[in-house]
């Protein structure tokens, strides 16, 4: 995996993790404290710094697992039953190689 692919994958994992972490710990503003124009579901204290730190840690752990699977391939594509087969052995069975043509024929 190239460094660019690693950064891109981490970026995607980080945003997905942030969207999963955002709802945790949010308590809505009490009726008497809500001002006009504010949404009822808006949290009183969003705790965004804590959520960004948690997101970074969780995304780092998930990225390490994804990178490990991509680099060391403990499970190859051929081991997954519903994936198309990409191994050379399978390709030979599906489409046998055409016989080599002799020059001048």
C-alpha positions in Angstrom: 0.0 0.0 0.0 1.4 3.4 -1.0 1.5 6.3 1.5 -1.1 8.1 -0.5 -3.5 5.2 -0.4 -2.9 4.9 3.4 -3.7 8.6 4.0 -6.8 8.4 1.7 -8.1 5.3 3.5 -7.4 6.9 6.9 -9.3 10.0 5.8 -12.4 8.0 4.8 -12.3 5.9 8.0 -11.9 9.0 10.1 -15.0 10.7 8.7 -17.1 7.5 9.0 -16.0 7.1 12.6 -16.8 10.8 13.3 -20.3 10.3 12.0 -20.6 7.3 14.3 -19.2 9.0 17.4 -21.1 12.3 17.1 -24.4 11.1 18.7 -22.7 9.8 21.9 -23.0 11.9 25.0 -25.3 14.5 23.6 -28.1 15.8 25.9 -30.6 18.2 24.4 -31.0 21.7 25.8 -33.7 22.0 28.5 -36.9 23.6 27.5 -36.4 26.6 29.7 -32.8 27.2 28.4 -33.7 26.9 24.7 -33.7 30.2 22.7 -35.9 30.9 19.8 -34.6 29.5 16.5 -32.6 26.7 18.2 -33.3 23.2 17.2 -34.8 20.9 19.9 -32.3 18.2 19.2 -29.2 20.4 19.4 -26.9 19.3 22.3 -26.4 21.6 25.2 -22.7 20.7 25.3 -21.5 19.1 22.0 -18.1 18.1 23.4 -16.6 18.3 19.9 -12.9 18.2 21.1 -13.5 15.0 23.0 -15.3 13.5 20.1 -12.5 14.4 17.6 -9.9 12.9 19.9 -12.0 9.7 20.3 -12.6 9.6 16.5 -8.8 9.9 15.9 -8.0 7.1 18.3 -10.7 4.8 17.0 -9.9 5.5 13.3 -6.2 4.9 14.0 -7.0 1.4 15.4 -9.4 0.6 12.5 -6.8 1.9 10.0 -4.1 -0.4 11.5 -6.4 -3.4 11.1 -7.3 -2.4 7.5 -3.6 -1.8 6.6 -2.6 -5.1 8.1 -5.2 -7.0 6.1 -4.2 -5.1 2.9 -0.4 -5.6 3.4 -0.2 -9.2 4.8 -3.5 -10.5 3.2 -4.4 -13.1 5.8 -7.6 -13.5 3.8 -7.0 -13.3 0.1 -9.7 -12.4 -2.4 -9.8 -16.1 -3.5 -10.8 -17.1 0.1 -14.0 -15.0 0.0 -16.7 -17.2 -1.5 -18.8 -14.4 -3.2 -15.8 -12.6 -4.8 -14.8 -13.3 -8.4 -11.8 -15.5 -8.7 -8.6 -13.7 -9.8 -6.0 -16.4 -9.4 -4.1 -17.6 -12.5 -5.3 -21.2 -11.9 -8.9 -20.1 -12.0 -8.4 -18.1 -15.2 -6.8 -21.1 -16.9 -9.9 -23.2 -16.0 -12.4 -20.6 -17.3 -10.6 -19.5 -20.4 -7.8 -21.9 -21.5 -4.9 -20.3 -23.2 -5.2 -20.4 -27.0 -2.6 -22.6 -28.7 0.5 -20.7 -29.9 0.4 -20.0 -33.6 3.4 -20.9 -35.7 5.0 -18.1 -37.6 4.1 -18.2 -41.3 0.7 -20.0 -40.9 
